[in-house]
Amino acid sequence: MAETPNPQFYTTGGTVQAAEGVYIPRQADGELLQRCREREFAYVLTPRQMGKSSLMINTAQVLQQEGVRTAIVDLQDLGTQLTADQWYLGVLVKLEDQLLLETDVVTWWEDHGHLGVSQRLTMFFEQVLLVEVTEPLVVFVDEIDSTLPLDFTDDFFTAVRYLYSARAQVPAFHRLSFVLIGVATPSDLIRDPRRTPFNIGHRIDLQDFTLAEAMPLVAGLGLPPEQGERVMGWVLAWTGGHPYLTQRLCQEMALVGGTAWTEAEVERLVQRVFLGATGEQETNLLFVRDMLTRRAPEPGAVLKTYGQVWRGRPPVADEEQSVVKAHLKLAGVVQRQGRWLQVRNEIYRRVFDRRWIRAHLPESFWQRLRPAMPIIAVLVVAIVGLSGLAAYANQQRLEATYQRQVAEEQRFEAETALAATQVAEQAAATAATTAQEAEQEAVAQQQAAEREAQRAEEAAQAAAAQRQQAEEQRQRAEVQTQLAQQETGRANQERQRAEAQTDLATAQQREAERQAAIAQLERDRAEGLRQEAERQTAIAEVREKAARALYFLTTLRQVDGLVLTVDALGASREKGLSEVLPAVHNALLTGVQTVRERNLLRSHQGVVRSVALSGDGQTIVSGGDDGTVRLWSRSGEALGTPFTGHQGVVRSVALSGDGQTIVSGGDDGTVRLWSRSGEALGTPFTGHQGWVWSVALSGDDQTIVSGGSDGTVRLWSRSGEALGTPFTGHEGRVSSVALSGDGQTIVSGGLDGTVRLWSRSGEALGTPFTGHQGGV
């Protein structure tokens, strides 16, 4: 059964595939997760829009669930117009914010300002970070290519390498690992040739989607299942499975809509989006174009090598040590297949074709002419000899024609040679017409040379006269030197008297500075006494709070006691009052020991996602990640066996007023009704295109409302019949729904941050309620 196309299903901006409801795992997910679990360093250095950030976020979430602490440092946020000191401090502030460190990083950094930034960084990890964070820690460093314009970040990557190499001397470093992510090569990280290159860690390669991996993307096209695989095969024939290009093309197909897709229609859409005028503004193509030209280390060599890969005859072997080939792979325009390089996909092959390569080759006129220079030289010699020019030029043209026919496999080079030959012919014609002018110019030059010789003779005579004049000036200078020496003697005497005056002034200044230092010491002592007095006052206040809290906790005011205890604990930590921490901790321990749980209900095999209470308050229903719905008595006794049937997480449950009917919704996209004994009432209600996040019952127990990840609100009769059409309006998941007592008004809240009112017929009542800074 076909569904409605949904362009919002695809993520083509920001973090690719990080949106709700679609994440496509690849082999790199398992590889990176295993490296992090084994505390190994790793790096993901690939072209843009390949899913690096999505891989990072997904891996960090899994690690956190396993008890591994994670921190993400996006270097792009730090900027580039700043000093090395500001940049390194910015990195540590990000770690402080995410790991909730107690140490004031700014103060610590300034206190150690006498050390170099690299040494301060490694000291911070050893003496602060790994002391306060006792669990294993993985630090993800994203957008490392933003460091390439900076001239001081070699020290950062050198420090990261030290944290790995020093594990043998510092055991705590075994709990710390790094994952570097960005558009760069390992050789880019430490560019100083005098330093050891960045040679640690394991490379994680992000491959393009296979057909099997890309099949979840069919869900946004609204195609019947039997057609989805065929259409996705046509899409991958153009994109090669490139994550961004694949989602971008699918998004355009969803915008066009319809189900009668053919291979020809997919090709026409590719022509319009990527190969036409609009393709010049496509962000991914702009990035590749920039990498092949403006950001290329050797533009001529990069384009020439890419041209060889494009032609494919003969095949071009990959070389890990080649800067040019590494740059082409980093641009994303080529990829390795076996031991050979090939163009990544058909879209790149069509956009960056032979004509585009020729237009962007950075060759000057003389560089294009260079292959024909021997021909030009022979032609010029022939012109000077005034013989055989026409015959020789004709012979060269015939030879060039013959070479073009023989070298059909090298068309690209032959076209350049042909152009050079034409330029040579033009140059030869120009040389023929100017030969006579050159001879006349030579006669004129000879006459000019004779005039220059005459002027040179006159200049020699003038030079002799100047030498005689210089000798007279030297003698006068000797006399002036003797007079100057006498003046220097008198100046030395004046200088000695000035030095004596300076020494006296210096002694007076030192005495004044000594007196000022004594005064400062007295001020510091007074300030210390004042601060100590304030500290003693604060200690007294916190002790008084702790005493009152302990009193409240041993009486009937336990809540007031807990609040006062937390207040006292915060004040003691904020002001560094370690003397009163035992008293505060004693009060807090008393509070914890005083509070007792009542009727702990524990049976679900995983997280409990939703609970509800019957109208008489005697029955409790719950649903959880184990896919079951369970009933409990008020005393905590399990009533009957778990209700099973959902294929996945049960996200929401509700009870009828009499406690006899239970409704549930889950990740399998169904809403189900149950009797109190656990018997399924009727068949599951189907219709949501995704998870069911919330369900509710009307006061008369005859109407059910549900909200799901497809952004719709739906009404159902008790028999499972859909009442009217889905309510649409939310931009994203509907997280919560509720019904009025008479079942005539519905309220919903969603991930778009809005609250909306609906009539029973699905009409929106008024405008959405806005104000939340996030999902409802």
C-alpha positions in Angstrom: 0.0 0.0 0.0 1.5 3.4 -1.1 1.9 6.2 1.4 2.0 10.0 1.0 5.5 11.3 -0.1 7.2 13.1 2.8 10.1 15.5 1.8 10.8 16.3 5.5 11.7 12.6 5.9 15.1 13.4 4.4 18.0 15.4 6.0 19.9 17.5 3.4 21.2 20.3 5.6 23.1 20.3 8.9 24.0 17.0 10.5 23.2 14.4 7.8 20.8 11.6 9.0 20.7 12.9 12.5 17.0 13.8 12.2 14.3 11.9 14.0 13.2 8.6 12.5 16.0 7.9 10.0 19.6 6.8 10.7 21.2 4.4 8.4 24.0 2.4 10.2 27.0 1.3 8.1 30.1 -0.8 8.7 31.9 2.3 10.2 29.4 2.4 13.1 30.5 -0.9 14.4 34.2 -0.2 13.8 34.2 3.1 15.5 32.2 1.8 18.5 34.5 -1.1 19.0 37.6 1.2 18.8 36.1 3.5 21.5 35.2 0.5 23.7 38.8 -0.7 23.5 40.0 2.9 24.5 41.9 3.2 21.2 42.4 6.5 19.3 40.6 6.8 16.0 40.0 9.3 13.2 37.3 9.8 10.6 38.8 12.0 7.8 36.5 12.0 4.8 34.8 14.5 2.5 31.9 16.7 3.6 28.3 15.4 3.8 29.3 11.8 4.2 27.6 11.4 7.6 30.7 12.0 9.9 28.8 14.1 12.5 25.8 11.7 12.5 28.2 8.8 13.1 29.8 10.8 16.0 26.5 11.6 17.7 25.2 8.1 17.3 28.4 6.6 18.7 28.5 9.0 21.6 24.9 8.1 22.6 25.6 4.4 22.6 28.8 4.9 24.7 26.8 7.0 27.2 24.3 4.2 27.6 27.2 1.8 28.3 28.6 4.1 31.1 31.3 5.7 29.1 31.6 9.5 29.5 31.8 11.5 26.2 32.5 15.1 25.2 32.1 16.7 21.8 34.4 19.6 20.9 33.4 21.4 17.7 36.5 23.4 16.7 34.5 25.4 14.2 32.7 27.1 17.1 36.0 28.5 18.4 36.7 30.7 15.4 40.0 31.6 13.8 40.6 35.3 14.7 42.1 34.6 18.1 45.4 33.9 19.9 46.8 30.4 20.7 46.0 31.1 24.4 42.3 31.9 23.6 42.0 28.9 21.3 43.3 26.3 23.8 41.3 27.8 26.7 38.2 27.6 24.5 38.7 23.9 24.0 39.0 23.3 27.8 35.9 25.5 28.5 33.9 23.2 26.2 35.1 20.2 28.2 34.2 21.9 31.5 30.7 22.7 30.3 29.9 19.2 29.1 31.6 17.2 31.8 30.4 19.5 34.7 33.8 19.9 36.2 34.1 21.5 39.6 37.4 23.2 38.8 37.2 26.7 37.4 39.0 26.2 34.1 39.6 29.9 33.4 41.2 30.4 36.8 43.3 27.2 36.5 44.5 28.2 33.0 45.5 31.7 34.2 47.3 30.4 37.3 49.5 28.2 35.0 50.1 31.0 32.5 53.9 30.7 32.9 53.8 27.4 31.0 53.4 26.8 27.3 49.9 26.1 26.0 50.7 22.5 25.0 52.1 21.7 28.4 49.2 23.3 30.1 46.8 21.2 28.0 48.4 17.9 28.9 48.7 18.9 32.6 45.0 19.8 32.7 44.0 16.3 31.3 46.3 14.6 33.9 45.8 16.7 37.0 42.2 17.9 36.6 40.1 16.1 34.0 41.1 12.5 34.7 41.0 13.2 38.5 37.4 14.5 38.4 36.1 12.1 35.7 36.7 8.6 37.0 34.9 6.7 34.2 36.3 5.9 30.8 36.2 9.1 28.6 36.1 9.5 24.9 36.7 13.1 23.5 35.3 13.7 20.0 37.0 16.5 18.2 34.9 17.6 15.2 35.7 20.0 12.3 39.5 19.6 12.7 40.0 21.1 9.2 39.1 24.5 10.7 42.6 24.4 12.3 44.3 24.3 8.9 44.5 28.2 8.5 45.9 28.5 12.1 49.7 28.5 12.6 49.7 27.2 16.2 47.6 24.1 16.3 50.5 21.7 15.5 51.0 21.8 19.3 47.4 20.5 19.9 47.8 17.4 17.8 51.3 16.9 19.2 49.7 17.0 22.7 47.0 14.5 21.6 49.8 12.1 20.4 51.6 12.6 23.8 48.4 11.6 25.7 48.5 8.3 23.8 52.2 7.7 23.9 52.4 8.5 27.7 50.0 5.7 28.7 53.0 3.6 29.8 54.0 6.2 32.4 50.6 7.6 33.4 48.1 4.7 33.8 45.1 7.1 34.1 45.6 7.9 30.4 44.3 4.4 29.5 40.9 5.7 30.4 41.1 8.5 27.8 40.8 8.2 24.1 40.2 10.7 21.2 38.3 10.5 17.9 39.3 13.2 15.4 36.7 14.1 12.7 37.0 16.4 9.7 38.0 17.0 6.1 41.7 16.6 6.2 44.5 14.0 5.9 46.8 12.8 8.8 49.7 14.7 7.2 47.6 18.0 7.5 47.4 17.7 11.3 51.1 18.3 12.0 52.5 20.3 9.1 55.9 21.3 10.6 58.4 19.0 8.7 60.8 19.1 11.7 58.2 17.3 13.9 57.1 13.7 13.9 54.0 13.3 11.7 50.6 12.4 13.3 50.9 8.7 13.1 48.6 7.2 15.8 45.1 5.9 15.8 43.0 3.8 13.5 41.4 5.2 10.4 37.6 4.7 10.1 36.4 4.7 6.5 32.8 5.9 5.7 31.6 4.0 2.6 28.6 5.0 0.4 25.3 3.3 0.9 24.7 -0.1 -0.6 21.2 -0.9 -2.0 20.3 -2.8 1.1 21.4 0.0 3.4 19.6 2.7 1.4 16.2 0.9 1.3 14.9 2.7 4.5 15.0 5.9 2.5 12.2 4.5 0.3 9.8 5.2 3.2 9.8 8.9 2.4 8.8 8.4 -1.3 5.4 7.0 -0.7 6.0 4.1 -3.1 4.5 0.6 -3.0 7.0 -2.0 -1.6 7.2 -3.8 -4.9 8.3 -0.6 -6.7 10.7 0.8 -4.0 13.7 -1.4 -4.6 13.6 -0.8 -8.4 13.4 3.0 -8.0 16.1 3.1 -5.4 18.3 1.1 -7.8 17.8 3.9 -10.4 18.7 6.5 -7.8 21.9 4.7 -6.8 22.9 4.4 -10.4 23.4 8.2 -10.4 24.5 8.8 -6.8 26.6 5.7 -6.2 25.1 5.6 -2.7 26.7 9.0 -1.7 24.8 9.9 1.5 24.0 13.5 0.7 23.4 13.1 -3.0 21.1 10.1 -2.4 19.0 11.9 0.2 18.9 15.1 -1.9 17.6 13.3 -5.0 15.1 11.4 -2.9 13.9 14.6 -1.4 13.3 16.1 -4.8 11.4 13.0 -5.8 9.2 13.4 -2.7 8.6 17.0 -3.6 7.5 16.1 -7.1 5.3 13.2 -5.7 3.6 10.5 -7.6 4.3 6.8 -7.8 4.7 6.2 -11.6 8.5 6.7 -11.6 10.5 5.5 -14.6 14.2 5.4 -15.1 13.9 8.2 -17.7 12.0 10.4 -15.3 14.7 9.9 -12.6 17.3 10.9 -15.2 15.3 14.1 -16.1 15.1 15.0 -12.4 18.9 14.5 -12.1 19.4 16.8 -15.1 17.3 19.5 -13.5 18.7 19.3 -10.0 22.4 18.6 -10.5 23.4 19.0 -14.2 21.5 22.1 -15.1 21.9 25.7 -14.0 20.6 25.1 -10.5 23.3 22.5 -10.0 25.9 25.4 -9.9 24.5 26.4 -6.5 24.4 22.8 -5.1 26.5 22.9 -1.9 28.1 19.5 -2.4 29.1 20.3 -6.0 30.5 23.7 -4.9 32.6 21.9 -2.2 34.1 19.5 -4.8 34.7 22.3 -7.3 36.5 24.3 -4.6 38.7 21.3 -3.6 39.7 20.6 -7.2 40.7 24.3 -7.9 41.1 26.9 -5.2 42.0 24.5 -2.3 44.1 22.1 -4.4 47.8 21.9 -3.2 48.9 21.6 -6.8 46.0 22.6 -9.0 47.7 21.6 -12.3 48.7 18.1 -11.0 45.4 17.6 -9.2 43.3 18.2 -12.4 45.7 16.3 -14.6 45.5 13.2 -12.3 41.7 13.5 -12.1 41.6 13.7 -15.9 43.5 10.4 -16.1 41.1 8.8 -13.6 38.1 10.2 -15.5 39.3 8.7 -18.8 40.1 5.3 -17.1 42.5 4.2 -19.8 45.0 3.2 -18.5 43.7 2.7 -14.9 45.2 4.9 -12.2 46.6 3.1 -9.2 46.0 4.5 -5.7 49.1 5.5 -3.7 48.7 6.3 0.0 51.8 8.5 0.0 50.7 10.6 -2.9 49.6 14.1 -1.8 47.6 14.7 -5.0 45.7 11.4 -4.9 45.0 11.8 -1.2 43.5 15.2 -1.9 41.3 13.8 -4.7 39.9 11.2 -2.3 39.4 13.9 0.4 37.5 16.0 -2.2 35.2 13.0 -2.5 35.3 13.0 -6.3 37.2 9.7 -6.6 37.3 6.6 -4.5 39.4 3.4 -4.3 38.2 0.2 -5.9 40.6 -2.6 -5.4 44.0 -1.0 -6.1 42.6 1.5 -8.7 41.0 4.9 -8.4 37.7 5.7 -10.2 35.2 8.6 -10.3 32.8 8.2 -7.3 29.5 8.4 -9.1 27.8 9.3 -12.3 26.7 12.7 -11.2 30.3 13.7 -10.5 31.4 12.2 -13.9 28.8 14.3 -15.7 29.4 17.6 -13.8 33.3 17.4 -13.7 33.8 16.1 -17.2 36.6 16.5 -19.7 35.3 19.9 -20.9 35.2 21.1 -17.3 38.8 19.8 -16.6 40.1 21.6 -19.7 38.4 24.9 -18.8 39.9 24.9 -15.3 43.5 23.8 -16.1 45.8 26.5 -14.7 48.0 26.7 -17.8 49.4 29.9 -19.2 49.8 30.6 -23.0 53.5 29.5 -22.9 52.6 26.3 -20.9 50.1 25.3 -23.6 52.7 26.2 -26.2 55.5 24.1 -24.6 54.8 20.8 -26.4 55.2 22.7 -29.8 58.4 24.6 -28.8 60.7 22.3 -30.8 58.5 22.9 -33.9 58.6 26.7 -33.3 62.4 26.6 -32.9 62.9 24.7 -36.2 60.5 27.1 -37.9 62.4 30.2 -36.7 65.8 28.7 -37.8 64.2 28.0 -41.1 63.0 31.6 -41.4 66.4 33.0 -40.5 67.9 30.8 -43.2 65.1 32.0 -45.6 64.7 28.4 -47.0 62.4 25.4 -46.6 59.9 27.2 -44.3 56.8 26.2 -46.2 57.9 22.6 -46.8 58.9 22.1 -43.2 55.6 23.6 -41.8 53.6 21.4 -44.1 55.6 18.4 -43.0 54.8 19.2 -39.4 51.1 19.6 -40.0 51.0 16.2 -41.8 52.9 14.6 -38.9 50.5 16.1 -36.3 47.5 14.8 -38.3 49.1 11.3 -38.4 49.8 11.4 -34.6 46.2 12.4 -33.9 44.9 9.4 -35.8 47.4 7.0 -34.2 46.9 8.3 -30.6 43.1 8.1 -30.4 43.4 6.7 -26.9 45.1 9.9 -25.9 42.6 12.4 -27.3 43.0 14.8 -24.5 46.7 15.3 -25.0 46.4 15.3 -28.8 43.9 18.2 -28.7 46.4 20.2 -26.7 49.2 19.4 -29.2 46.9 20.4 -32.1 46.2 23.8 -30.5 49.9 24.2 -29.9 50.6 23.4 -33.6 48.1 26.1 -34.7 49.8 28.6 -32.4 53.2 27.6 -33.8 51.9 28.3 -37.4 50.7 31.7 -36.4 54.0 32.4 -34.7 55.9 31.3 -37.8 53.8 33.6 -40.0 54.5 36.5 -37.6 58.2 35.7 -37.6 58.2 35.7 -41.4 56.6 39.1 -41.6 58.9 40.6 -39.0 62.3 39.1 -40.2 63.0 42.2 -42.3 62.1 44.5 -39.5 64.5 42.5 -37.2 67.4 43.1 -39.7 66.7 46.8 -39.8 66.6 46.9 -36.0 70.0 45.1 -35.9 71.5 48.0 -38.0 70.0 50.5 -35.7 71.3 48.7 -32.7 74.9 48.7 -34.2 74.7 52.4 -34.6 73.4 52.9 -31.1 76.3 50.7 -29.8 78.8 53.0 -31.5 77.2 56.0 -29.8 77.3 54.2 -26.5 81.0 53.5 -26.9 81.7 57.2 -27.5 79.7 58.1 -24.4 81.6 55.4 -22.4 85.0 57.1 -23.3 83.6 60.4 -22.1 82.4 58.8 -18.9 85.9 57.3 -18.3 87.5 60.8 -18.5 84.8 62.1 -16.1 85.6 59.3 -13.7 89.3 60.2 -13.5 88.4 63.7 -12.6 86.1 62.5 -9.9 88.8 60.3 -8.4 91.1 63.3 -8.0 88.2 65.2 -6.4 87.6 62.3 -4.0 91.2 62.3 -2.9 91.0 66.0 -1.9 87.7 65.3 0.0 89.5 62.4 1.9 92.2 64.7 3.1 89.6 67.2 4.3 87.8 64.3 6.0 90.9 63.4 8.0 91.1 66.9 9.4 87.4 66.7 10.4 88.0 63.4 12.1 90.6 64.8 14.4 88.3 67.7 15.4 85.5 65.1 16.0 87.8 63.1 18.3 88.4 66.1 20.4 84.6 66.8 20.6 84.1 63.1 21.6 86.4 63.5 24.6 84.4 66.4 25.9 81.2 64.5 25.3 82.5 61.5 27.3 83.0 63.7 30.3 79.5 65.0 30.0 78.2 61.5 29.7 80.0 60.4 32.9 78.4 63.3 34.8 74.9 62.3 33.4 75.5 58.7 34.5 76.2 59.8 38.1 73.0 61.7 38.1 71.1 58.7 36.7 72.6 56.4 39.4 71.4 58.7 42.1 67.9 58.9 40.6 67.8 55.0 40.3 68.7 54.6 44.0 65.9 57.0 44.9 63.4 55.2 42.7 64.3 51.8 44.3 63.7 53.2 47.8 60.3 54.5 46.7 59.4 51.1 45.2 60.5 49.4 48.5 58.2 51.7 50.5 55.4 51.0 48.0 55.9 47.3 48.4 55.8 47.5 52.2 52.5 49.4 51.9 51.1 46.8 49.5 52.0 44.0 52.0 50.1 45.8 54.7 47.1 46.2 52.4 47.3 42.5 51.4 47.4 41.6 55.1 44.4 43.7 55.9 42.5 42.2 52.9 43.4 38.7 54.1 42.1 39.4 57.5 38.9 40.8 56.0 38.4 37.7 53.8 39.1 35.4 56.7 36.4 37.2 58.7 34.0 36.8 55.8 34.9 33.1 55.6 34.3 32.5 59.3 31.0 34.3 59.0 30.0 32.1 56.0 31.1 28.9 57.9 28.9 29.9 60.8 25.9 30.5 58.5 26.4 27.1 56.8 26.8 25.3 60.1 23.6 27.0 61.3 21.8 25.8 58.1 23.1 22.3 58.6 21.9 22.2 62.2 18.5 23.4 61.3 18.3 20.9 58.4 19.3 18.0 60.8 16.5 19.2 63.2 13.9 19.3 60.4 14.9 15.9 59.1 14.4 14.2 62.5 11.0 15.8 62.8 8.0 16.0 60.5 9.5 18.6 58.2 11.6 16.3 56.1 11.1 18.1 52.8 12.2 21.4 54.4 15.1 19.6 55.8 16.2 18.2 52.5 15.8 21.6 50.8 17.9 23.3 53.5 20.5 20.5 53.3 20.9 20.9 49.5 21.1 24.7 50.0 23.9 24.3 52.7 25.8 21.8 50.4 25.7 24.3 47.5 26.9 27.2 49.7 29.7 25.2 51.1 30.9 24.1 47.7 30.5 27.5 46.1 32.5 29.2 48.8 35.0 26.4 49.2 34.1 25.8 52.9 35.6 22.3 53.3 35.5 22.6 57.2 31.7 22.4 57.2 31.3 19.6 54.6 31.2 16.8 57.2 28.3 18.4 59.0 26.4 19.0 55.7 27.1 15.5 54.5 25.8 14.1 57.8 22.6 16.0 57.4 22.2 14.9 53.8 22.9 11.3 54.8 20.2 11.6 57.4 17.8 12.9 54.8 18.5 10.0 52.4 18.1 7.5 55.2 14.8 9.1 56.4 13.1 8.9 53.0 11.7 5.5 52.1 10.1 4.1 48.9 6.6 2.8 49.0 5.4 -0.1 47.0 8.3 -0.3 44.4 6.8 -2.0 41.3 9.6 -3.8 39.5 9.1 -6.4 36.8 9.7 -4.7 33.4 12.8 -5.9 31.5 14.0 -2.4 30.6 12.8 1.3 30.8 9.2 2.0 31.8 7.9 4.5 29.3 4.3 5.2 30.5 2.0 4.6 33.5 -1.7 5.4 34.2 -4.0 5.1 37.2 -7.6 4.0 37.2 -10.4 6.4 38.3 -10.8 4.7 41.7 -7.0 4.8 42.3 -6.8 1.0 42.9 -5.3 -0.2 39.6 -2.1 0.9 37.9 -1.1 0.1 34.2 2.4 0.4 32.8 4.2 0.0 29.4 7.9 -0.2 28.7 10.8 -1.0 26.4 10.3 -4.8 26.8 7.1 -4.4 24.6 4.7 -5.5 27.4 1.7 -3.9 29.2 1.4 -4.8 32.9 -1.4 -4.3 35.5 -0.7 -3.8 39.2 -2.7 -3.5 42.4 -2.2 -0.4 44.6 -0.1 -2.6 46.9 2.3 -3.4 44.1 1.0 -6.9 43.3 1.2 -7.9 39.6 -2.4 -8.6 38.3 -2.3 -11.4 35.8 0.3 -12.0 33.2 1.9 -9.3 31.0 0.0 -8.3 27.9 2.1 -9.1 24.8 1.5 -8.2 21.2 3.4 -5.0 20.5 6.4 -5.4 18.3 8.8 -3.0 20.0 8.6 -0.4 22.7 5.2 0.5 24.3 5.4 4.3 24.6 2.0 5.2 26.1 -0.8 3.6 28.1 -4.2 4.8 29.3 -7.1 3.3 31.5 -10.8 3.6 31.1 -12.8 5.3 33.9 -14.0 1.9 35.3 -10.5 0.4 35.0 -11.8 -2.4 32.7 -10.3 -1.3 29.4 -6.7 -0.5 28.6 -5.4 1.2 25.5 -1.7 1.2 24.4 0.5 2.6 21.6 4.0 1.7 20.6 6.9 1.8 18.2 5.2 -0.7 15.8 2.8 2.1 14.8 -0.3 0.4 16.3 -2.9 1.3 18.9 -4.3 -1.7 20.8 -7.3 -2.3 23.2 -7.1 -4.9 26.0 -9.5 -6.2 28.6 -8.6 -6.2 32.2 -7.6 -9.9 31.9 -5.1 -9.1 29.1 -7.3 -10.3 26.2 -6.8 -8.3 23.0 -10.1 -6.5 22.1 -10.5 -6.5 18.3 -7.5 -6.1 15.9 -4.8 -3.4 16.3 -5.6 0.1 15.0 -3.2 0.8 12.2 -2.6 4.0 10.3 0.3 5.9 11.8 3.4 6.0 9.7 5.9 5.6 12.5 5.9 5.3 16.3 2.7 6.0 18.4 4.0 8.4 21.1 0.8 9.1 23.1 -2.8 7.7 23.5 -5.8 8.9 25.6 -9.4 7.9 26.3 -12.5 10.1 26.4 -14.6 10.4 29.5 -17.2 8.0 28.1 -14.5 5.5 27.1 -15.9 5.4 23.5 -13.3 7.5 21.7 -9.5 7.0 21.6 -7.0 9.7 20.4 -3.4 9.0 19.4 -0.4 11.0 18.3 2.7 9.8 16.4 6.1 10.4 14.9 4.4 11.0 11.5 3.2 14.4 12.8 -0.5 13.4 12.9 -3.3 13.2 15.5 -5.9 10.5 14.9 -9.3 9.7 16.4 -10.6 6.1 16.7 -13.9 4.5 17.7 -13.8 1.8 20.4 -14.1 -0.8 17.6 -11.0 0.5 15.9 -12.6 2.5 13.1 -10.8 5.7 12.1 -13.0 8.7 12.8 -12.5 11.3 10.1 -9.1 12.1 8.5 -5.8 12.6 10.4 -5.3 16.0 12.0 -2.2 17.5 10.4 -0.4 20.7 11.3 2.5 19.8 13.6 6.0 20.0 12.1 7.5 16.8 13.4 6.6 14.3 16.1 3.3 14.6 18.2 4.6 13.8 21.7 1.5 14.1 23.8 -2.4 14.1 23.3 -5.4 14.5 25.6 -9.2 14.6 25.3 -11.8 16.7 27.1 -14.4 15.0 29.3 -17.1 15.2 26.6 -14.7 14.0 23.9 -15.3 17.1 21.7 -12.0 18.9 22.2 -8.5 17.5 21.6 -5.2 19.1 22.6 -1.8 18.0 21.3 1.9 19.0 21.8 4.8 18.2 19.6 8.5 18.4 18.8 7.9 21.7 17.0 7.4 23.4 20.3 3.7 24.2 19.8 0.5 23.2 21.6 -2.6 22.9 19.4 -6.4 22.7 19.9 -8.7 20.7 17.6 -12.4 20.1 17.3 -13.7 16.5 17.0 -14.0 16.9 13.3 -10.2 17.8 13.0 -10.6 21.6 12.6 -7.8 23.6 14.2 -9.3 25.8 16.9 -7.4 29.2 16.9 -3.7 29.5 16.3 -1.0 27.3 17.8 0.2 28.1 21.3 3.9 29.1 21.1 6.4 29.9 23.7 8.3 26.7 24.5 12.0 26.8 23.6 12.0 23.2 22.4 9.8 20.2 22.0 6.6 19.8 24.1 
